[in-house]
Amino acid sequence: MTDDHRFQINPGRDAYTAGRDLNLNVRLSDEGESRPPPDQLPLDVPAFTGRERELSRLAELAATGGSVVVTAIDGTAGVGKTALAVHAAHRCHADFPDGRLYVDLGGHSEGAGPADPADVLDGFLRDLGFASEKISSRSADRTKLFRSALAKRRMIVLLDNAASEEQVRPLLPGSGSSLVIITSRNSLAGLEIGADTRITLDVLDEDQAVEMLAVIAGRDRTAKEPAAASEIVRLCDLLPLALSIAGRVLATHPAWPLERLAERLRDERHRLDELEVGDRAVRAAFAISYAKGAEAPTRMFRLLGLHPGPDVTASAAAALTDVDERSAARTLDALARAHLLREETPGRFRMHDLLRLFAREQAEQDESAESRDAATRRLFAYYRDVAFSIYDRWEAARTGSEDTAAAAAEALSVFDEERMNLVRVALLAATDDPATLWDIAQAIEMPLSVTRRFTDILELFKQVADSADKAGNPRLVLTAVRAIAAAYHDTWSPNLAVEGFERALAVARTARDETAEQGIQNDLGLAYRLRGDLDAAIECFQEAERIATRTRDQAALARAYGNLAQTHRMLGRLGEALRFERKALRLFRRLRERRDEALALSSLAQIHMGFGEYKAGRECCEKALIIFRRLGDRHNEALAHHTMANLYLVQDREAEARQSFRKAIEILDDTDPFLAQQVRVVATQLDP
């Protein structure tokens, strides 16, 4: 056989040539020898869906002439980085007549480690027509030759699955008009490219995800079961890899209704087992990223699988992993750069649901039961402290012992950020640590009520009632039953509210707890009033007044006065209403109960309106609005705007009435949509 060097195969290019035609390894004697330009792009994805914004951006970059454009696409495992890069390259390949180079750099692949840039350059140069004797053994010389070659060409260079900046830099052209597309699970933050050429992929939106499932599984099937299709894509976390696998599972089981797969995916314990088909598996994709991490990030990652809430801060992660907060912050940043977490708002990190399931699996495999229990106890203690802090700040705002606006704003800001974490941690603690459930639930009951989070209240306090009953704690059972009944009252369910408060009243009387009884009498009166039984409501409020007078509970007495005032007003007894409300207002001011003071002022505004004293009514409303805003009590702020609108309306000041109605509706759309619609009906009757 001839020993002509043109037919010799280079044995040192396995990392580059795997899966490619052997004829691409034929060495040419001269760069200038005639040969077709390389066209190495993988097969385009037939079911490619969505990513219009990213494709548009890549098209803009591809259209840039006269200079090298380098773009980096990063994102978590399975989010579709390679699919996007390949699809975009196919769409614009005609604009790059000198060829398309492709290489899988092996940054996150099973088996062999990342490809050596020197080997990649050797392959690229041969594909560009360079003979072996012109290719130096030194990596730096190969980079120079590669850059010289691309300076005279307009090509696409797709560097897929990069491990690091160091691996990529030698493969970048220095001049010319080529387009380089890099994909990586890491953010490659050290790469010297502009922010406008970086693309970070997240999961698809739900419509795009359903479309992707339809393309793979069949449009007739998703159209026949739209609810099941939507549930499947949500259980797949909208992750393209998971969606692709789910679609192929359905495609290989044409007799399955979509509901069957949805049912199998609902079980969190086996969801990752279901997301496997052929040689593709979500778990395997995640495992590669996990295995390549350093010790501290991988430990934090798996322990975060024990966290039940939607996001985590450095302080919470520090408690969970038992490290200092600065170290925790650095580790969270490292996980975010590897796209195992995402920083959605500054300092708050979120993990995709499927990644969380995988992390929990790793914690169960790699952490002892004692280690997991200790981490969970630290997490419970941390969030208990957060709940107590919110409660303290809220109490300071409620009583005016500190600057009301600042205290309320701080309490509600922390509460808004941590609400779901607090609720999920409390529910997790229900079985093994009921004291944590009880502490957190009671600490955040008032902020939950003020922000109208009644679903959370019902879920939390039903658990509190059950666990307190098992623990033989009747006082806590009473607290929970009252909270549940109050939530029913505030969600327009008066019969359930009456039933709950009557149960609470029986418990209080059995325990001979007069303090609780007078409070429940007020609550029960409100439920009767909502049901339309005003006489029964008056009886409850009068009994509350008698008990509060006997026990000298001034705050309870003031609430009884206020409730009597509002009920007398509804019965048309304006004189009695005015007398009771003024007594209530004096007591609330003396006690520095700011929220109750504002409620009394709102009630006085309605009473003044009944007397035709419109200016006095507006003045009361304005004072109430100031307090509600300072406290962050948006719902009662909306009700005060509604009262103000009615005050304007009875004076035929329709423009001002419309403005106040609009302010009320804007808030009520968030806090009470049912009431918002009622107010909207009245507001739309005004002339434009």
N, C-alpha and C positions, 0 to 999 in steps of 0.2 A: 504494500500500500504506500502511496506517496506520503512523504513527510512535509508536504507543502503546508506552511503555517496557516494558510487561510482555512484549513479544515481541522485545525486542532481545537479541542474543547477545553475551556478553562475549568478545572475542577474546583476552584475556590469560590464559586459564585452561588452556592446553594441557597443562601439567605435571600438572594435577589431573584433567582430564576425559578424558584419553586412554582410549579403549576403552569409554566410558560412553555411555548413551543421551543423545541431544541434548535430550530433553525435561526432563532434570534440570537443564539450564542456563537454563530459562525463569525469568525474574525475576518475583517477585510484588510486588504493590504494598504489601502489609502483612504483617508477621510473623504476625498473627492470622488471616489468610485460611485457610479450611479446605483441607487437603491431607493426603494420607496421609503417615505418618512415613517418612523415608528408610530404605531397606533395601538397602544397597550392598555387602553381603558378597559376595565371589566365590563361585563354585560350591564346595561342599564336596568334599573329596577322597574319591572312592568307595572307594579301596583303603587308606584310613587304617588303620594297624596300630600296636599297642603304645601306649607313652606313657601308660600307665594312671596312674602316679604323678603325672605332670605335669597330666594332665587332671583328676585329682581335686583337685589344688591349685588349678587355675584355677576349678573349680566352687566351691570354698570361697570364693575371692576374689569370684566373681560373686554369691554369696549374701550377701555383706556389705552391709548396708543403712545408710543414713544418712550416708555419706561417700564421697568419690571414692576409688576404688582404682586405682592405676597399677601395672601389672606389665610387666616387660621380659623378653623372651625373646631370648637371644643364643646364638650358636654359629657354627660354621664354615659355609662355603658348602655347600649341598646337604644339610644335616643335618635339614631339615624344619621350620624355624621358622615359615614362613608356613602350611604345612599344619596344624601344631598350633594356631596362633592362629585360623585360619579354622574348623577343626573344633570347637574349644572354643567359639567365638562362636556357631556354628550350634546347638550343643547347649544353650546357655543363652539363646538369643535371646528366648524367651517371657518371660523375667524382666525384659526391658528394653523396655517397651511404646512408648517414645518414639522408637525407631528405632535403626538401626545405621549409623554412618558408617565409610567405609573410604577409605584413600588409600595408594597406593604412593609413598613419599617419594623413590624413585630413588637411594637412598644407594649401592647397588651394582648399577647397571644399565648396560648398554651404551648408548652414544649420549649423550643429554642428561645434564647433571649433576644433582645433588640438587635436588629441588623447593624453591622459595622458600616458607618458612612463610607469608608474607603472601598468596601466591597460593592456598595450601591453605586458609587461613582465609576468603578471599573465596568459595571454592567451598562450604565448609562452611556459611557464613552464608546463602548463597543457598538451599542445600538445606534450611535450617531455616526458610525463608520470608521472609527479610529482603529488602526492596527495595534496589536499588542505591544510592539516595540516602541510605539509612541506614548504608551501609558506608563507613567512612572510608578514605582512601588511606593512612593511617598504620598501620603494622603493629601498634604498641602499642595503638591504639584498636580495631583488629579483634580483638585478643586479649581486651580487656576486654569487648567486645560478645559474643564467643563464650562467655566464662566466665559472663556474666550469663544467656545463653540456656540453658546447660547447668545452671546452678544450679537451674532449675525443671524439669529433665527427668531421666529415668533412661534413659541410652543406653549403647550400646557404641560406643567410638571405637577403631578398629583402625588404628594407625599402622605400616604395614608398610615394611620395608626402610629403616630410618632410617640416616642418615649419621653423626649426631653428637648430643650433648646440646643444642647450640645450636639445631639444627633442630627438636628436639622440644619444648623448653620452652614456646614460645609457643602450642603446640597442646594444652596440658594444662588441663583444667578446674580451677577453684579451689575449688569447692564443689558440693554436690549429691550424687547417689548413682550417678553413672555409673561404668562400668568402662572403663579405657583399657588396651589391649594394644599394646605396642610390640615390634617385632621388629627385630633388627639383627645384622650380622656383627661389629660392635664391641661391647665389653662395656658401653659407656655408663656407665663407672664414676663419672663426675661427676654423674650424674642423682640428684636428691635423693629417692630412694625407699629403702625398707627392704630389708635383705637377704632378708627372708622373702617379698618379692614379686618377687625376681629368679629367673629360671629359665634355667640354662645347659644347653643340649642337647648331648649327645654322640651317638655312633652308637647304633644299636639293639643289643640283645643278639641272639645267633645265632638263637634260637627265633623272636623277633619278625621278624627279617630273612627267615627261611625262609617265615614266614606271609605277609609282604608279597610275596615272589616268587610264592608260590602263588596269591594273589588276582589278580595281574596276568597271570601266565603260564598259570595253570590248575592246580588242585589235583591232577588226575589225573596230570599230568606230574611234578610234584614228588614225589608219592607213589610213582610208578613208579621214579624215580631219586633217592632220598633222599641218597645220598652225593654225587652231582653237584650237587644243590641246595645242600647244605651248603658244598661247595667254591666254588660260584659266589658265595654271599653273603660268604664270607671274602675271596675275590678282589675283591669289590666293597667291601671294607673295612667292611662293615655300614652303609655310608652310604646313607641313603634315596634320594638323587638317583640314585646309581649303581645301586641295586637297582631303582628304577623304570625306568631305561633298560634294564637287563638283562632285566627282565620284559617290556618292550615289544618288545625285539629278539626274544625267544622267541615272543611273541604274534604277531608278523608273520612268523615262520618256523615254522609249526605242524608241519612235517615234521622239524624239527631235534630230535634227542635232546639233553637237557640237557648231556650229556658233550661235545657239539660246542662249545657256548659255553664250557664250563669249559676246554677245551683252548685255545681262542683267547685266553682271559683269562690263561692261565698265563704267557704270554710278556710279561715286564715291559716290553719295548721297545715293544710295541704295545697294551698294555692300555687306555690312555686312548683310543686310536683305536677300540677296540671299544665303548667306553662312549659312543656317540653314536647318537641316533635322532631323525629329523626335525630340529626346531630345538633339541633339548636335547642338551647335551654336558657331561660332567664337567669337561673341560679348559676350556671356555669359562667355566664358573662360577668356577673357580679363577683364571682369567686376570683377571677383573674385580678381585678382591681384590688380586692381585699388582700390577696396573697402578696402583692407587690408593695404593700404599704409598710412603713416603719412601725416599730413596736408601739409607740405612744399613740399614733393615729389609729392603728387597727384596734387597740384596746378601747379607746374612746368610741370608735365606730360601733363595736359590738355592744358596749354598755348602753349606748344611745338607743339600741333596740329595746331596752327595758323601759325607756321613757314613753309614757302613754300619750303625751300631749303633742300638739302639732309643730311646735318649734322649741328652741332651746337657746339660752344665753350662755355667755362664758361663766357666769356665776353659778348657774344651774349645772352646767357641765363639770365645773370644778367640784361641786358637791357630789355629783354622781360618781366621778372618777377618783375623788379624794386627792386632788392636786390643787395648787394655788391657782388663782384666777388668771394670772398672766400666762402661766403655762397652758391652761385650758384654752385661752383665747388664741394662742399660737397654734395649738393642735386643731382647733376648729377651722382656722384659716387654711391649714394644710389639707384638711378634709374637703374644704370648699374648692381649693385649687384642683383637687383630684376629682371634683364633681361627685363626691359621695354625700355632700351636703350642698345646699344653696343658700346664700345669704340674701333673703328677699328684702329685708329692711336692715339698716345698719345695726350690727350687733345681735341680730336674731337669725338663727340658722334652722332650716327646715330640711327634712329628709323625705324623699318620695316613699310612698306606702310600700311598694315592693322591696325597695332597699331596706326599709325598716323591718319587714318580715325576714329578710336575709340576715340582717344584723342580729335580730333576736335569735335566729338559729345558731349563729356563730357564738353568741353569748352562752347559749345552752351547751354548746360543744366545748368551748374553750375556757369558760369560767366555772369554777366550782359552785355548788349550791350555796355555800357559805359566802363566797364572793358576791354572788348575785343578790343574796339577801341583804348583805351589808350595803351594797350600792343602792338598793331600793329604800332601805331605811334612811340613808343619807338624803335621798331625793325627797322622801316624805317630810323629813325635818326641814329641808330647805323651803319647800312650798308652804309648809305650816307657818314658817317665819314670814314669808311673803304675804300670806293671808292676814296675819296679825298686823303687819305694817299697814296694809290697806285699811284695815278696821280702825287702827289708831288715827290715821290721817282723816278718815271719814268722820270719826267722832269729833275730831278737832274742828272740822268744817261745819258739822251739824250744830255744835254748841257755840261756835264763834270764838272758841278759846284761842284760835290762831287766825291769821288772815284768811277769811272764808274762801275767797276766790282761789288763792294759791293752794290752800289745803285741799279743796275739792278738786281742783284741776290735777294736782299731783296724785291724789287717790284714784281718780277716774282714769288717769293716763296709765298708771301701773295696772289697774284692774283691767282695762281694755286690752292691754298687751298680754296679760297673764291669765285672762278669764278661762280660756279653754284648757290651758295647762292645769289650773287649779281644779277645775271640774273633773278632768280626766284623772288626775292624781288622787283626788278624793274618792272617786268611784273605784279606782284600783285598790285603795286602802280598805274598802268596805269589809272585806273578808278577814284579812290578816291583821289589820291595824285600825279598828273602827274609831279609835280616839282621834286619829288624823282626819278621818271623814267628818266626824262631829265638829272638830275645831275649825276646819276649813269652811264647811257649810255654814256654820253660824257666823263666822267672820265676814263672809261675802254675801250674806243674805240681803242686806240693804242695798249694796251696789247692784246686785242682780235685779232687785225689784225696781230700783230707780231707772235702770237701763232696759227694763221690760224683757228680761231674759227668763221668761216664765217656764219654758221647756227645761232649762237648766235647773230651776228651782224644783220643779216636780220630780225630775230624775234624781237630784241629790237628796231631797228630803224624804222621798219614799224609801230610799236606802237608809237614811238616818232613822226613820221611824221603825223599820224592820230590825235593824241592828240594835237600837236602843231597847226595843221590846224584848229581844233575846237576852240582852244584858241586864234586864230588870231595872231600867232607868226611866221611871214614869215621867220625870220632869223633862227629859229630853224627848220622849215620845210626844209630850204636850207641845213642845217647841216645834217639832217636825209637823205635827198635824195642823197647827195654826199656819205654818208657812205654806203647806200644801193648799189649805182652804183659801188663804189670801191669794194664791196664784190663780185658783179657779175664779175668785171674785174679779180679779183684774183681767181675766180673759173672757169675761162676759158669760160665766157659767154659774148663775146664782144658786141653782138647786144643789149643785155639788158643793158650792161654798157653804150654804146653810148646813148641809149634812156634815161637812167637816168641822165647822165651828161648834155645832151641837155635840159632836163627839168630843172635841177638845173641852167644852164646858163640863161635860160629864166627868172627864178625867180630873179637871181642876177641882171640882166639888168633892170628888172622892178623896183627893189629896188635901182638901181643906186649904187650898191655896187661893186666898182672896185676891192677892195681887194679880195672879194669872186670870182669875175669874172676871175682874173688872175689865181687863184688856180684851178678853174674849167677848164680853157683852158688847163692847164697842164694835168689835169685828162682826159679830152676829147681826147687830143692828144694820151695819153697812150692807151685809148680804141680803137681809130682808128688804132693805130699801131698793137694792138693785132689782129684786124680784117684784117690786111694786107694792109691797105690804108695808106702807108707811106707819100704820098704827103699831104693828109689831116692832118696827124699828124704833119708834119713840119709847116703847116700853123697855127695850134693851138699853138704850142710851140713858134713860132715867135710872135703871138699876146700876149701870156703870157709874153714874153720878153719885148715887147713894154710897156705893162701896168706896169710891175714891175719897168722898168726904169723910167717911168713917176711918179710912186708913191714912188720911192726910197726904195722899199721893197727888201733888199739884199738877204734874204733867198729865196724869190720867184724867184728872178733873177737867183740865183745859180741853182735852180731846173730846170728852163727853159733851162739854159746852159747844164745841165746834160742830159736832155731829148733830146735836139737837138743833142748832141754828140752821144748818142746811136743810134738815128735814122739815122744820117749821116753815122755812121759805117755800119749799116744794108744796106745802099744804096751804100756802097763801097767807100765813100768819107772820107778816113782815115785822110787826112790832116785837113779837117773841124772838124772831130770828135775829133782829138787830141787837137785842139785849144779850142774848147768849153769845153771839159772835164777838161783841166788844169785850165781854168777860174773858172769852178764850184768848183774844189777842193780847190783853193785858198780861195774862199769865204766861203765854208763850214768850213774850218779850222779857218778862222778869226772869224766866228760866233760860233765856238765850237759845231757845229751840228755833233755829232759823227757818228750817223747812216748814215746820208747822206754822210759824208766823206768816210765811208767804201764803200758805194754804188758807189761813184765816183772812188775809187781805183779799185773796181772790174771791172768797165767799162774801166778804163785805161788799165788794164791787157789784156782785149780783144783787145783793139786798138793796144797795143804793139805786141800782137800775130799776128795781121794783117800785121804789118810792119816786122815781123820776129825777133823782139827784145824779145826773149824768157826769158832771164834773168831778164830784166826790168819787164816783165809781171809777172813772179813768185814773184818778190819782192813786187809788188803792191798787188798781191793775198795774200801773207803772212801777210801784214799789215792789209788788210781788214779782214782776218780771225781772227786776234787778237781782233779787235774791235767788230766784230759780236759775238764772244764768250763772251766777257765782258758784252755785252748788253743782252746776252741770246737770240739773234735773230737767231734761229736755221735754219729757212728756208733760209735766205740769206747766212748763213754759208754754207749750202748745195750747194747753187748756186756757191759760191766761190770755193768750193772743185771741182765742175764740171768744172769750168774754169781752175783750176789748172790741172785737169786731161787732158783737151784738150791741154794745154801747153806742158805737158809731151808727149802726144800722137803725136803731130806734130814733136817732136824730136826723135821719135821711142824709147822712154823710157817707154816701155809697163808695166814693173813691177810697176813703180811708178804711172803710169796712172791708173792701176787696183786698186791700193791702194786708190787713190783719188776718183775714181768712187765709190768704196765700201763705203767710208765715206759719200759721197753725197747720195747714195741710202739709207743708214741706217737712215738718217734724213728724206729724202723725203718720205719714207714709212709712216712716221707719219704725215708730214706736207702737202704733195701733192702726193698722190698715183698715179695720172695720169702722172705727170711728172716723178715720180720714175720709172714707167714702160718704159717710153721713154728712160731714161738714162740707164736702165738695158739692153735694146735691144742693145744699142751701146757697153756697157761694155762686153756683152757676146760674141761679135765678136772678142775680143782680144784673143790671144793664152793663154792657161792656164800657 
